[in-house]
Amino acid sequence: MLFETLSVIPEVFDPYLDASIMGRARRAGVFDFLSHDLRDWTHDRHRTVDDAPFGGGQGMLMKPAPVFEALDDLSSRGPRPHVVFFSPCGVPYDQRAAERLAREERVLLVCGRYEGMDERVYALADDVFSLGDYVLTGGELAALVVMDSVARLLPGALGDEMSAVDESFSAETGLLEYAQYTRPSSYRGMDVPEVLLSGDHARVDRWRRLSSLERTARWRPDLIDERRLDDEELALVRSVLESGEVGNGSSRA
């Protein structure tokens, strides 16, 4: 898979994508990455990518011409990329979107700056995403979030191929991930649930399922589809919802 970014600060991506899990996956050829400087598609000596908005207003907008010309050029260099823009008006980015992007051969992430982008550039988009109800100074952080969330789904990216399956929001369960513990088994009066020390894999699997449901009912009840629950699971979820308790990280043993 090939990730590409289009940005006025293309140098910000490599330090993150060369580190830790992303760095190992990139060096192993799980994905490739190219960062393009939007200013390479300008035609004035100042390499200008922004201008004042028609009708007045605060700040500057990114001009359409460099973006259109960049997309024309980059699309001519191979299969047309799947083009992603970021905007507060975009659809919420989630795990389903990450799983869908992971099936693409080539993804180009266009990073806005300043007060935004000329509206006409969105005609080029295959997806327009919003990462949340807040404003960033540019799309570079959003692009890194997308690349990280997608790359970890690619075969060979993670050491344990089941890691991505068990994670929160995965297509396998659609729920939050179950609570997890490591050594020591007792710390400051807080003990690891006995079942996790039992060696009984069937009991562990059942505990994890119930833990996942409890955490989801506490923090994201909108993710629960009651049609997929057995009687014990349904009783647990209803108990949590009726209690009105705020999640605090606890889980059933």
C-alpha positions, 0 to 999 in steps of 0.5 A, spaced: 500 500 500 502 507 498 500 512 502 501 519 500 500 526 503 500 533 499 502 539 504 505 545 505 510 542 511 511 535 508 517 534 512 513 533 519 511 526 517 517 522 516 519 522 524 513 519 526 512 514 520 519 512 521 518 510 529 516 504 533 511 500 529 510 504 523 517 504 522 518 497 522 512 496 518 515 501 513 522 498 513 518 491 512 515 494 506 508 493 509 506 500 506 510 505 502 510 513 503 511 519 499 510 526 502 509 532 496 510 539 497 504 543 495 508 549 493 511 544 487 505 546 483 505 553 484 508 558 478 510 564 482 517 566 485 514 566 492 510 559 491 504 562 493 498 557 495 493 562 499 489 568 497 484 572 501 477 570 500 472 573 496 467 577 500 472 578 505 473 575 512 478 573 516 485 569 514 487 566 508 484 560 504 488 555 500 487 556 492 484 551 488 489 551 482 495 548 486 491 542 489 488 541 482 494 541 478 497 536 484 492 531 483 492 531 475 500 530 476 500 525 481 494 521 478 498 521 472 504 517 475 500 510 476 493 508 478 489 514 481 489 515 488 483 514 493 483 522 495 482 524 502 480 531 504 479 533 512 474 538 514 469 540 520 464 538 515 466 531 513 463 525 516 466 522 522 472 518 521 472 511 525 474 504 524 470 502 519 473 508 515 480 505 516 478 498 514 475 501 508 481 505 506 486 499 508 483 495 502 485 501 497 492 500 493 494 508 493 491 513 498 492 521 498 491 525 504 490 532 502 492 537 508 489 544 508 492 550 512 490 557 514 482 558 514 481 552 510 480 551 502 477 553 496 470 549 496 472 547 489 477 542 491 472 538 494 470 536 487 476 532 487 475 528 494 473 520 494 472 522 502 472 528 506 473 526 514 472 530 520 476 527 526 472 530 531 468 537 533 474 541 534 479 545 530 486 543 528 491 548 525 492 544 519 490 537 516 497 534 518 495 531 524 489 528 521 493 525 516 498 521 521 492 519 525 489 516 518 495 513 516 496 510 523 489 507 524 490 504 517 497 501 516 496 497 523 490 493 519 495 491 513 498 484 513 504 484 517 504 491 520 503 488 527 507 482 531 500 479 533 495 478 527 490 478 532 491 484 535 487 488 530 481 483 530 481 484 538 481 492 538 476 496 540 471 498 534 473 492 530 469 489 525 469 482 528 466 485 535 464 492 534 465 493 541 470 496 546 476 492 547 476 488 554 480 490 560 487 487 560 492 486 566 499 484 566 504 483 572 504 484 578 497 480 579 496 484 585 498 492 586 496 497 591 490 493 593 487 492 586 487 484 584 487 481 577 481 477 576 482 470 578 479 467 571 485 471 568 490 467 572 486 460 571 489 457 565 482 456 563 481 459 556 474 458 555 473 461 561 478 467 559 474 468 553 467 468 556 470 473 561 473 477 556 466 478 552 463 480 558 468 485 560 467 488 553 460 488 553 460 492 560 465 497 558 461 498 552 455 499 556 458 504 560 462 508 555 459 507 548 452 504 549 450 506 542 455 501 539 451 495 542 446 491 538 442 487 543 440 482 537 447 479 538 446 478 545 445 472 549 440 472 555 446 473 560 449 478 556 443 482 555 442 482 563 449 485 564 448 490 559 441 492 562 444 492 569 449 497 567 445 501 563 440 502 569 445 503 574 447 510 570 454 509 573 460 512 570 465 508 567 471 507 571 475 502 568 472 496 572 470 490 569 467 483 572 471 477 574 
